[in-house]
């Protein structure tokens, strides 16, 4: 279980203090498939990065499985079982897809095992395993490779920050299938930051973050209709204006 | 789960810093005078022409100024440098005959061991003289000559006379002139036409005496359609006075021949390394330079390839690692003198802890070299905010239809890359070292790892535990 208590994250910009996360409280139970959504600039991605430790809290406390991880480094959090899928895997010269997967597992896994992870994200493994991680791979391919590395880690708590960002519609269709598979097979907690209805649709719970606070948090069946209703209302209003 | 643990730290120098008591048989006076030159020449039993050559070089030295570009050389005071230090040892072909302290030094550096396992011949120089030289018998039977320069000067005088400082004339620059005046030691290699030396030869230059200079001369001639891999290593213990290295390397790669010249330079941090290396390459010939510059206080080193014959090729691969107190000015130059010549220069420089690394290159395509191709790629990585990295390429293209490319990047390790690796359970230090290793990997794989024992200490990769 992850408990976020009174989290605040502020940044200084042009001599002004901006509050991105504002005294946020949230509890995420084990084994849930959770989607965080909300308007742009509401603090969703920041929250994901705070959980991983990529950004440092201004104040507040984080408890993971009963242990205070507030002061833990990214490395320590990773070792305690939190994973984070970046928008793209890191590029450095010479690193191959297989290396990324070995890095993720911390083991010298066999090519066959690595291929299994790639298959889970819909990549024809043999074609990719020896490829260098660079711009010869498309955005969609890179994203799926990154997701495969998080699956390979097999941790208790996996975070995916807007996995749909920056990919074309064709890759998006594949991506949705990947998350539908993850939904069925992964046992740990999965936390996805997303705006996509199809991803929201497979959630156990939906959390809406707005102005740095939790605006709504509840089962999908309860939250999703509200969100869609809002969207419908906006659409209707827009169509009247035109 | 076992974790891989890696660090990249400063170069571990303990191994190199072990000093022997100075038991030299003879030392010239410090400074540079005609009397000193005559004395060195007499002690070396030079032929008359070589004495004249030395004296002319001294004249040139006195006429030339220090370079008005590059690192500051004002710390170098030639009046304090001892140019000739004769060790108390004769050149031999048996390690048993090498004095104990000198033999122990080369043992620590792993040279006799490498000779047993992976080299076809070894030369070992201690201060100003070569103390050991060997070559496998089957190469001798094929006509390969590998010996010290002094022996070559007497036993193969005509070849030496025809080639010695013809590629790097004393007038080239002040330190070439200095070299011409006081050179001592070094290796001579001759590979006859069509002979392929399959296993590398290695010469190792060790400077033990404080305040001394080392001025070895390496002359390699690879005849038509022959091939050779030559490895050069060098190191010295650290003193609090300035030492000077002004060696000279001349490589003659004839038509259809191939030479790979690998250097792992790890001089101590009180060394001024002002070295000159040049190769001339005939038709269809190939010169491959692999150069690792890790040591010295100041380095100026720009191996030059003169592509003289049609379709001649040059491959230059270099890595430079400048840390605290180091100003390493390295690079490469290529002169295209014939049609369809091609060159590929690829370098990596790393600077940390206030070190300064400069990559300097010069590409010249003459009118006689249509369809020349040259690709330069230099990448620099600064590991902190107090280090410096510069890239200074020059290109002078006169030939028609030239295809020239230059690509340079200077960067720092991105936070995102560090965070990424940390999110995989790797510590911050380990993450940095992995990125540096990845950065030098394309170069490191070209270095003769299996032969140069000190490579492990150069980019100090300390592995504890195993993966999986």
Contacts between the chains, C-beta under 8 A, distances in Angstrom:
chain1	res1	chain2	res2	distance
A	52	B	423	6.0
A	54	B	419	5.1
A	54	B	423	7.4
A	73	B	422	6.8
A	73	B	428	7.2
A	74	B	419	5.8
A	74	B	422	3.8
A	74	B	423	5.4
A	75	B	422	4.6
A	75	B	425	6.1
A	75	B	426	6.4
A	75	B	427	5.1
A	75	B	428	6.8
A	77	B	423	8.0
A	78	B	422	6.6
A	78	B	423	5.2
A	78	B	424	6.2
A	78	B	425	4.2
A	79	B	425	4.9
A	83	B	423	7.0
A	84	B	423	4.8
A	86	B	416	7.5
A	86	B	420	5.8
A	86	B	423	7.6
A	89	B	420	7.2
A	90	B	416	7.0
A	90	B	417	4.8
A	90	B	420	4.0
A	90	B	421	6.8
A	92	B	417	6.5
A	92	B	435	5.8
A	92	B	438	4.2
A	92	B	439	7.1
A	93	B	438	5.7
A	93	B	439	6.5
A	93	B	441	6.7
A	93	B	442	6.6
A	94	B	438	5.4
A	94	B	441	4.5
A	94	B	442	6.4
A	95	B	438	6.1
A	102	B	467	7.3
A	103	B	421	7.3
A	103	B	424	5.2
A	103	B	426	7.5
A	104	B	424	5.5
A	106	B	1	5.8
A	106	B	3	6.7
A	106	B	4	7.9
A	106	B	424	7.2
A	106	B	425	5.7
A	106	B	467	7.5
A	107	B	1	7.0
A	107	B	467	6.5
A	107	B	468	4.6
A	108	B	467	4.4
A	108	B	468	3.7
A	109	B	468	7.7
A	149	B	424	7.7
A	153	B	424	7.2
